Amino acid sequence: MKFERRDIILIVGLFLLMIGLIPFMAPVYAVIVVVGLYFGIKLYVGKKRQSIQNDVGEGICMECGSKIVENRCSNCDLNSE
């Protein structure tokens, strides 16, 4: 999990959520909830990014939008033959 610039927005948002949770629960529990949310969101985004990377592969065909494998589009190459 690499730290990126947009993580600052996530941290600020979760900090504000923590402040909002403090009146309803002990500050220690609010911190635990926020830290759990942070790592949960980071894990979800990482898995989603990896899934998209696997789906895209080397790129996307400009004609039909399918995945390019070995510098060739499987859809367009089948249609042209």
N, C-alpha and C positions, 0 to 999 in steps of 0.2 A: 504494500500500500504506500504509494509515493505521495508526498504532500504536493498539492498543486495550488495555484492561486485561487481557484474557486472554492477551495476548502475554507478559506477565510470567511466567506459568506455563510457556509454551513456552520462553522464554529460560532459566528455571531448569532445566527438564528437559533442554534441550540442553547446558547447562553441566555438569550431572551426567554426561551421556553423554560429553562431552569429557574429563572427569576419568577416566571409565572407559576411554576409548580411549588415554590417555597411556601406560600400561604396554606397550601393544602397538605403538605407532607414535610417531614424533617429535611433540612438542607442536605444531609448526607444521602438520603434516598433520592432526592432530586438530582444530585450529582451522579449517582449510580445509574439512574434512568437515562440521563443525557449522555453519559459515556457509552452506555449500551447502544443507544440510538446512533451515536456517531460511528461506532465500529460496524453496526448493522448496515447503515447506509453506505459506508465505504465498501463493505463486502458485497452488497447488492450491486453497486455501480461497477465494481471490478468484474464480477461475474457477467454482468450485462455487456460490458465493453469487450470482454473476451469472447462472448457468444457472437457479437456483431463482427468481431475480427475474424472469427472462424467462418462465418457466413460469407463475408466479403472475399476472403482469400487474397488473390493478387489484384483484384479490382472488380469493377462492375462494367458490363458491356453497355456502351452508349446506345446501341440499337434496341435491345430488348430488355436490358436490366438484369440479366442473369449473371451468375458468378463466372469469372474467367479462371480457367485452369490451364496451366502450361501455355500461357499467352494465347489461348484460343477460347472462343465462346462456344459452348456446347450446343446451344439453341441455334445460333446463326450459322454455324458450320454444318449442322445437319440439314438446315433449310436450303442452303446454297448447293448442296450436292445432289 
